[in-house]
Amino acid sequence: MEINKQIKFLLSNLKLKNDTFVHRDFHASNLMRYKKELAIIDTQDALIGNIAYDLASLIDDVRFKSNKKLKNNIYNYYLKLNKNKINTSILLNDFEILSVIRNMKIIGIFARLAARDKKKKYLKLIPYAWKLIELRIKNNKIFDGLKKILNLNFSKELRNLK
């Protein structure tokens, strides 16, 4: 299947090492205040992975709509905190790839939850997941093949891109 080839292609273009604790479900709903400290919950899917994954999860969270300015501010704040530790172009590459793949996975999971488990409440989040994918793929040539596949298989109406 062509989409599988594109996902494998994108994954093969990740540049950062898998050497960091990654929560894999890092978003505002899994952050809590506990004894005046920040606590992270729901860690059962954590593993060692790419440092950009949780950053993409937080910034491109489908449950919390935010504008491009806030997304950029959070991303730039992360860069500022890690300015001497990371190559910014490599981080951006991995961030965009992981955001796109993560949001494609979310669309599939939410569609399955609605069909199999009758959990229809997740369907309302799918249009924003599509918007996040479009945001990340529009200016990067690495996504040209994926764009073609998405355009052939998922109408602009379905993706709310009218």
N, C-alpha and C positions, 0 to 999 in steps of 0.2 A: 504494500500500500504506500502511495506517495507521501502521505503525511508522516508515516513512520520513518521514512528515509530522511525527511526534513528535520524531524526531531533528533534523529541520530546525528545528522549533519551539525545541527546547532549544538548538541551536547559535545561533539568532538571539537568544537571551536571555543569551549570554555578554557580559559587560560590559568586561572588561579588553582592552587592545590586544594585538595580536600583534606584540610588539616585543622579545621576549626569546629568547635562545638556549634551545631546548628539545631535550633529548636524545631524547625520545619512547620510550625504553625504560629509563628511570631506575629501577633497583631494586637491591637489595643485591647480586645476582649480578654486576652490571656495575660494582661498585666494588671497587677493589683497593688494597692498600698497596704503594707503590713508592718505594724510597729514603726511607722514613719519612714519605712524603706520601700523600695520598689521590689516587688516579688513577681516571679514568672510562674504561671501554672500551666497545666496540660502538656507535660514534657514527655509523654510516652512515646512519641515518634522521633525524639531527638537522636542525632547521630553525628559523626564527624563528617564534615562536608565543606562546601564552598562558602567562604565568608560573605559573599554577596547574596546568598539565598535569603537569610533573615532580613536583610536590608530591603530586598525586593518585597518580601512578605509584609513588612511594616508599611512601606511607602505606597505600595500598590495593593492595599487591602480592599477587597470587594465589599466588606461590611461597613467600611467607613469612607464615604466619598470625600475627597479633598481636591482642591484645585491644583493646577500645575505649579503655582507659586509656592504653596506649602510643601508639595512634593520636592521641589528643587531646594527649598530651604533645609529640609531634613537631610537630603542627600549631601548638600554642601556642608552642613554641620558635621556630618559623619566624615567627610573628606578633611575638614579642618582638624577634627580630633585625631585623625590618622595620617596627617600630611606627610610624615617622613617614613611611614611604614608600608605604603601601598602605591602602586603605579595607577594613576587615575584613569588612564585610557583602558587599561586591562580591567579595572573594577567596573567601569561603565559597560564594557563589552559583556562581562559576565552578568552584571545586574540586569541588563536588558534581556539577554537570553533567558535567564532564570525567571524573570517576571513573566515573560511571554509563555514559557512552558508551564509555569505554575498556574497561570490564569486559564490556559487551555485545559489543564487537569481539573481545575475547579469547575469549569463549565461541564465537563463530563461527569464529575461527581455529583453536582447539583441536579443535573438532568436525570441521572440514575436514581438519586434519592426521591425525586418527584415520581418517576415511573414505577420503581420497584417498591418503595416504602410509603408512597402517597404523601411525602413531605413536600408539598407544593410551595411552602413559604420561601424556599431557596431559589425558586425560579425568578423571583423579582430581582435577584442579585446578578443574574447572568448578563443582562444588557450592560451593566457597568464593567463586568469582566471583559466583555468584548471591547469596550471603550479603552480599557487599560492595555489590551493587546494592541489595538490600533495606535495608541499613543507611543508605544515602544517600537513598533515595527516601521513606522512611517519614514524615518530618516536614516535608516541603517541598511545598507545594501546586503548585509548578511541574511536579511529576511526576505529578499526578493522571491526566492523559490516558495517560501511559506505563503507570502502574499498571493501568489498565483493560485496556489491550492485553496486557500481560504476563499478567494474570489470565485473560483469555479464551483466550490461545494457549499458555500454558505452565503446566501443572498445578502445584499446590503440591508434589506428590510428585516431579515432575521437578526442581523447584527445591530439593528437600530442606527444605521449609518445614512439613512435616506437623504 
